[in-house]
Amino acid sequence: GDVIRACRRKGGGASDSDLQDIEWNIGLLEEIRSHGIKKLYFTSKRVERWFNRLFPESGDLKKMTLISPSAQSFRALYHDPGY
């Protein structure tokens, strides 16, 4: 499931910052627990922050943020001066 149940995008952009009129999926944690899920994978740090803000009682779950396949993430990962 997604943290966001419904939203609109301004300007047709693909960035999370282009989301507006967000309707949060407030039943998501209940769904996760009812299926015995113990580990969550997030598609971005922002999504993980949204989840943790929406469900502060989810600290018992293991959480991991995946590297996004977006070009922006690739540039940030491989064009770091310390790389």
C-alpha positions as CSV (number, residue, x, y, z in Angstrom):
1,G,0.0,0.0,0.0
2,D,0.9,3.6,-0.4
3,V,1.2,6.3,2.3
4,I,-0.9,8.5,0.0
5,R,-4.4,7.3,-0.9
6,A,-5.0,10.1,-3.4
7,C,-3.5,13.3,-4.6
8,R,-3.0,15.7,-7.6
9,R,0.2,16.8,-9.2
10,K,0.9,20.4,-10.0
11,G,2.5,21.2,-13.3
12,G,2.7,17.5,-14.4
13,G,6.0,17.0,-12.5
14,A,7.1,13.7,-11.1
15,S,8.6,15.0,-7.9
16,D,7.1,14.4,-4.5
17,S,7.2,18.2,-4.1
18,D,4.7,18.5,-7.0
19,L,2.0,16.7,-5.0
20,Q,-1.0,18.6,-3.7
21,D,-4.4,17.9,-2.2
22,I,-2.9,14.9,-0.5
23,E,-5.3,12.4,1.1
24,W,-3.3,10.2,3.5
25,N,-3.9,6.5,3.8
26,I,-4.7,6.4,7.5
27,G,-5.6,2.7,7.5
28,L,-2.2,1.6,6.1
29,L,-0.6,0.6,9.4
30,E,-3.6,-1.5,10.4
31,E,-3.4,-3.2,7.0
32,I,0.4,-3.9,7.5
33,R,-0.2,-5.3,11.0
34,S,-3.2,-7.5,9.9
35,H,-0.9,-9.2,7.3
36,G,1.9,-9.8,9.8
37,I,4.4,-7.6,7.8
38,K,7.5,-6.9,9.8
39,K,9.7,-5.0,7.3
40,L,8.9,-2.0,5.1
41,Y,10.8,-0.7,2.1
42,F,10.4,2.9,1.1
43,T,11.0,4.4,-2.3
44,S,12.4,7.7,-0.9
45,K,13.4,9.3,2.4
46,R,10.5,11.7,2.1
47,V,8.0,8.8,1.9
48,E,9.6,7.2,5.0
49,R,9.3,10.6,6.8
50,W,5.7,10.8,5.8
51,F,5.0,7.3,7.1
52,N,6.8,7.9,10.4
53,R,4.9,11.2,10.9
54,L,1.6,9.5,10.1
55,F,2.3,6.4,12.2
56,P,4.7,7.3,15.1
57,E,3.7,4.0,16.8
58,S,5.4,2.0,14.0
59,G,8.8,2.0,15.7
60,D,8.8,-1.8,16.1
61,L,8.8,-2.3,12.3
62,K,12.1,-2.7,10.4
63,K,12.4,0.1,7.7
64,M,14.7,0.5,4.8
65,T,14.8,3.2,2.1
66,L,15.6,2.0,-1.4
67,I,17.7,3.9,-3.9
68,S,15.3,5.5,-6.4
69,P,15.7,4.6,-10.1
70,S,15.2,8.3,-11.0
71,A,17.9,10.2,-12.9
72,Q,18.1,12.7,-10.0
73,S,18.9,10.0,-7.5
74,F,21.5,8.5,-9.7
75,R,23.2,11.9,-10.1
76,A,23.1,12.5,-6.4
77,L,24.6,9.0,-5.7
78,Y,27.4,9.0,-8.3
79,H,28.3,12.7,-8.6
80,D,29.1,13.1,-5.0
81,P,32.5,14.8,-4.7
82,G,33.4,12.3,-2.0
83,Y,32.7,9.3,-4.2
